[in-house]
Amino acid sequence: MNRNNFIYAAIITGNLDLIKDLPERDEIDMCEGMERMAEGFRSEGKLEEKRNTLKEQLVIKLGAISSRLEEQLTNASLEKLNVLTRNIFDITSEEDVLRIIH
């Protein structure tokens, strides 16, 4: 697979992490390229699943969540979502959630 084509595919799919540590040669093994893309999609799917689970847990815990909080959760990094997951039992309000993910 042409290296530039792989870079374009990563840009189009929004998976720029795929081109991190990309070999400098002109060609990339097709299997390696496809595995990198598949792993990127799996990671994105896991992140989306974590976001959805946390949103559901917060709705159960707080009764409802504002659109502002939902937007903040959508934009939060995996690291912040993991911190929120570890602290879910200490949350009593949306302000607690926002403090954790900021």
C-alpha positions as CSV (number, residue, x, y, z in Angstrom):
1,M,0.0,0.0,0.0
2,N,1.3,3.4,-0.9
3,R,2.4,5.3,2.2
4,N,0.6,8.5,1.1
5,N,-2.6,6.7,0.4
6,F,-2.5,5.2,3.9
7,I,-2.0,8.8,5.3
8,Y,-4.9,10.1,3.3
9,A,-7.1,7.2,4.5
10,A,-6.2,8.0,8.1
11,I,-7.0,11.7,7.6
12,I,-10.4,11.0,5.9
13,T,-11.4,8.6,8.7
14,G,-10.2,10.9,11.4
15,N,-7.8,8.4,12.8
16,L,-4.6,10.5,12.8
17,D,-3.1,8.2,15.5
18,L,-2.7,5.6,12.8
19,I,0.1,7.6,11.2
20,K,2.0,7.9,14.5
21,D,5.2,5.8,14.3
22,L,4.6,5.1,10.6
23,P,7.6,3.7,8.8
24,E,9.5,6.1,6.5
25,R,9.5,3.8,3.5
26,D,7.3,4.5,0.4
27,E,5.3,1.4,0.7
28,I,3.5,-0.1,3.7
29,D,2.5,-3.7,4.1
30,M,-1.2,-3.9,3.2
31,C,-1.9,-6.2,6.2
32,E,0.0,-3.9,8.6
33,G,-2.0,-0.9,7.2
34,M,-5.3,-2.7,7.5
35,E,-4.5,-3.9,11.0
36,R,-3.6,-0.3,12.1
37,M,-6.9,0.9,10.7
38,A,-8.9,-1.9,12.3
39,E,-7.3,-1.2,15.7
40,G,-8.1,2.5,15.3
41,F,-11.7,1.7,14.7
42,R,-11.8,-0.7,17.6
43,S,-10.3,1.9,19.9
44,E,-12.9,4.5,18.7
45,G,-15.7,2.0,19.3
46,K,-14.5,1.3,22.9
47,L,-14.3,5.0,23.6
48,E,-17.8,5.6,22.3
49,E,-19.1,2.6,24.4
50,K,-17.4,4.0,27.5
51,R,-19.0,7.4,26.9
52,N,-22.4,5.9,26.5
53,T,-22.1,3.7,29.6
54,L,-21.0,6.7,31.7
55,K,-23.9,8.8,30.4
56,E,-26.4,6.0,31.3
57,Q,-24.8,5.7,34.8
58,L,-25.0,9.4,35.3
59,V,-28.7,9.5,34.3
60,I,-29.4,6.8,36.8
61,K,-27.4,8.5,39.5
62,L,-28.4,12.1,39.0
63,G,-31.9,11.6,37.4
64,A,-31.0,13.5,34.3
65,I,-28.1,15.3,32.7
66,S,-28.0,18.6,31.0
67,S,-27.1,19.0,27.3
68,R,-24.0,20.9,28.5
69,L,-22.8,18.0,30.5
70,E,-23.6,15.6,27.7
71,E,-21.5,17.7,25.3
72,Q,-18.6,17.8,27.8
73,L,-18.7,14.0,28.1
74,T,-18.7,13.7,24.3
75,N,-15.6,15.8,24.1
76,A,-13.8,14.3,27.1
77,S,-10.6,12.4,26.5
78,L,-10.3,8.7,27.4
79,E,-8.0,9.6,30.3
80,K,-10.7,11.9,31.8
81,L,-13.4,9.3,31.2
82,N,-11.3,6.8,33.1
83,V,-10.9,9.2,36.0
84,L,-14.7,9.8,36.0
85,T,-15.3,6.0,36.0
86,R,-13.1,5.5,39.0
87,N,-14.9,8.3,40.9
88,I,-18.5,7.5,39.8
89,F,-19.5,6.6,43.4
90,D,-18.4,10.0,44.8
91,I,-20.5,12.0,42.3
92,T,-23.5,13.8,43.7
93,S,-24.1,16.5,41.1
94,E,-23.2,17.7,37.6
95,E,-20.7,20.1,39.1
96,D,-18.8,17.1,40.5
97,V,-18.7,15.5,37.0
98,L,-17.5,18.8,35.4
99,R,-14.8,19.2,38.0
100,I,-13.5,15.7,37.3
101,I,-13.4,16.0,33.5
102,H,-11.9,19.4,33.3
